[in-house]
Amino acid sequence: MLLIDEAVNCHISMTDFTFFWVQLQVKYVVELARALANTKGVYRVDLLTRQITSPEVDSNYGEPIEMLSYPQDGSGSCGAYVIRIPCGPPDKYIPKESLWPYVPEFVDGALNHIVNMARALGEQVNGGKPTWPYVIHGHYADAGEVAAQLSGALDVPMVLTGHSLGRNKFEQLLKQGRLSREDINSTYKILRRIEAEELGLDAAQMVVTSTRQEIEEQWGLYDGFDVKLERKLRVRRRRGVSCMGRYMPRTVVIPPGMDFSYVTAQDSPEDDLKTLIGSDRTPKKVQLPPIWSEIMRFFTNPHKPAILALSRPDPKKNVTTLLKAFGECQPLRELANMILILGNRDDIEEMSTSPSDVLTNVLKLIDKYDLYGQVAYPKHHKQSEVPDIYRLAAKTKGVFINPALVEPFGLTLIEAAAYGLPSVATKNGGPVDILKALNNGLLVDPHDQKAITDALLKLLADKNLWNECRKNGLKNIHHFAWPEHCRNYLSQVDHCRNRHPMTHLGIPSIHEEPMSESLKEVEDLSLRFSIEGDFKPGCELDAATRQKKLIEAITLMSSPSGSPSINYSPGRRQMLFVIAADCYNSNGESTGHIQDIIKNVLHAAGLSLGLGKAGFVLLTGSSLSETMEALRLGPVNAEDFDAIICNSGSEMYYPWKDMVADMDYEAHVEYRWPGENIRSMVLKLARVDDESNDDIVEFGKASGSKCYSYSIKPGIKIRKVDTLRQKLRMRGFRCNLVYTRAASRLNVVPLFASRMQAMSRWGIDISKLVVIVGEQGDTDYEQLLGGLHKTLIIRGVVEHGSEQLLREEDNLKREDLVPFESPNIHFLEESYEAQHILAALDGLGVK
């Protein structure tokens, strides 16, 4: 049994000496991993999931590694593997709704695994050079967030598949009216899930869907995706027109892969049911499947063509309309029988309301139209008997029908085609694409009973048409086979992949995107909205230019500057102490607490580990000049730090290199940075309508090329981070927003620039970090708390934080994000002398 609820879901696909990972151990993703590993050019596939050692689940889920497949001609570490990452309490099963606070732990564990595997594979197949992922692919909401974080840390392209989307589910639950918005969120953590999907859209280069309906009617509900804007931006890129800093991920339709190896060779169409059973229902040749007898017992004449419907008893599946159409059409009743496979049931009265209502209505309609002897509705069937049900309908020269009001994909249509069944299907959703590919049936309006009966009569009465549809279906199902899916997938990934890991110095060739017929119709390329800022053309960098700048930066970094010492380098330390306490007064000015904290942490770390083994990093939302000024006020030297990270994670400096900026890091965080295009936009969107223009102004002294800082007058109304980010996302802008210095400053920084993301720059094991914070801080404070690193929270040192500007009251809750019960988090009361910090470090296991 596979645990669908338990995992954080992400996969990374790597070809050409690289891997492929996934984080949800669902049957589909396991099959995808195997199929990709068997595809030419793919060296290794890793599927990442949560490791569980709970007695509530099978012991296999506690195994750290499981091989899924290994090519016969393979060598080294190639193949497909399940990699189980510890995440949250290891000895208990946690429902997926409760896993959110532990997502950062999974990210850290996955990052450690990737780094280790990159080194190991590099030794095996790449001459000792680390072999990095080819692409990161997140499945489902939690994986979307994990993949986004890994993509940002590794500078590896990301692909996203949503499968089941939170906004769509939220709308459906609200329409049902049984639960309030608050109850829905507390039960399903739906707002946390939606934000994870939005984060996935922020980072993804490509979104894979099963159908076009999923793009327009499901992803179209998200702030970070707009169908029309995405098409406009694609055309502008194709025509060489600037996108003005805006970005929407490319969406592609790739039908799910299927395994048709279980489908036996089809009998000839002349080999119908009459050749297998006589008029007395006695088998003429071999023993027939038991489910056939269970179904045929309902029929007066089992040799009539069967109309097969197979679904769960859900009102959206529209089975009652199908029954009415059948019952009210005498020619169809004379021509055919009907088989309704509607799940399994014992006592309808003991079932939940929705399926109980559907089944009750089915029985009432059968009685109303006197369909006894013409409709089969067995109570039970096994999943393994479904192929036999399809075969029975095909032997009668019947038809499969999916009359759902809306069908997101329509997997059963493909299954039916594999057994030689023509189909009638709803015109709403995925069946449009499926029947176009299979060319084996007819589309109908699911609300139109006459259209349904006409389509069924046409297919059943015209034997030439029936045979043609049957042959077309069998001929075209290869479009949905795993090999075709993998070829299509890898081709699309290669087309969209314009980012490479930072350690790959080759500049990739840029493939021109073909102009499809639908894109040729896009004439209006205007990006104007009701509220717009000034456009600044020419500030975007394409992938090749960014890669070139990265090479130049690395070359520059390799040259000696000043008097660097090998003893100073964050990545060489045994333990890193990261001081991120946001100590400001009500005016947004630094207080003396920060100097005292730094002095005492340096002393305690030296006593705990010894000099030279401990490194120190300062994380702050202030600019470099403001940080240096604050340090000069106390008994602390900037040279005590291995790195100083300023402006909310957008700038990194090395005091031991004469305070030189890390240009490699600057190139890294440039991804999707709107640059000048967002500068005036933020001013317009951040203001509440009745505020004056000078209440929010750009603070030039703190701004830089990757950080625009804005000064905020005390007491004014200003949009919170979640609302402002929503407005920017809707316009195609992807960036991070941080209120700092006691809410007197707003920093707008690149998407992949953050204080916590900066910690992954040096390749150090994240568990070797100790992050020191107050009990409140800037609006990115929560990001500093979760993960594998140790967190020391000092009470009473931060007088005024900025969290009141983080989110609206009806949005996420801190407990959905931070695992305060984690053994990695320790609270220190107001006394934070060196001996108290030393004792706290001992409690965290730092020795």
Secondary structure, DSSP 8 states (H G I E B T S, - for coil): ---SSS---EEEEE-SS---EE----HHHHHHHHHHHTSTT--EEEEEEEE---TTS-GGGG-SEEEEE--TT--TT-EEEEEEEE-S-TTS---GGG-GGGHHHHHHHHHHHHHHHHHHHHHHHSTTS----SEEEEEHHHHHHHHHHHHHHHT--EEEE-SS-HHHHHHHHHHH-SS-HHHHHHHH-HHHHHHHHHHHHHH-SEEEESSHHHHHHTGGGSTT--HHHHHHHHHHHHTT---TT----EEEE----B--TT------TT--GGGTB-TT--BSSS---HHHHHHHTT-S-TTS-EEEEE--S-GGG-HHHHHHHHHT-HHHHHH-EEEEE----S-GGGS-HHHHHHHHHHHHHHHHTT-TTTEE--S---GGGHHHHHHHHHHTT-EEEE--SSBSS-HHHHHHHHTT--EEEESSBTHHHHHHHH--EEEE-TT-HHHHHHHHHHHHH-HHHHHHHHHHHHHHGGGGBHHHHHHHHHHHHHHH-----TT--S----------HHHHT--------SS-----TT----HHHHHHHHHHHHHHHTS--S---TT--GGG-SEEEEE----B-TTS-B-THHHHHHHHHHHHHHHHH-TTTEEEEEE-SS-HHHHHHHHHTTT--GGG-SEEEEGGGTEEEEGGGTTEE-HHHHHHTTTT--GGGGHHHHHHHHB-TTS-GGGEEE-TTT-BTTBEEEEE-TT--B--HHHHHHHHHHTT--EEEEEETTTTEEEEEETT--TTGGGGTT---GGGEEEEEESS-STTGGGGTSSSSEEEEETT--S--SGGGT--TTS--GGGT--TT-TTEEEE-S---HHHHHHHHHHTT--
